[in-house]
């Protein structure tokens, strides 16, 4: 956040209980929501693998979708 970046996780696991337990265990500190395994988000954003990282600018336009490491954010202009 101090660098102007906000992280949001959207989980599409089949079992909500697994997501909830893993989130608590990992102490997820960013926005972390459960969408479910039949969520339209899978099709809307053409999710092909996990994790999928989609980077938006401050106008909510997609600027990057094929990013391997979150540290790559520092290289985005």
Phi, psi and omega in degrees: 000324181294340178262007180083023181242134176243129179258133177229127176255135175235115185264137180238028176299159178286330185243114182300324181301320178298316179297314182299314180295316180295322179297318178292315181299318182277356180053052180300123185253356179258177178298126188217108184238158179252125180253339181090161187283348178248022181294139176296345180301329179299321181273321181301325183249012176050053180289122183247338182206170182234140352282149172256129180248121179243125183252128179247152171272185183287357174258010180063031174262138178290126178247345179199137178233332183258074181244131182273324186229140179297334177297339176297342177303326182295338179271348180288143177251000000 
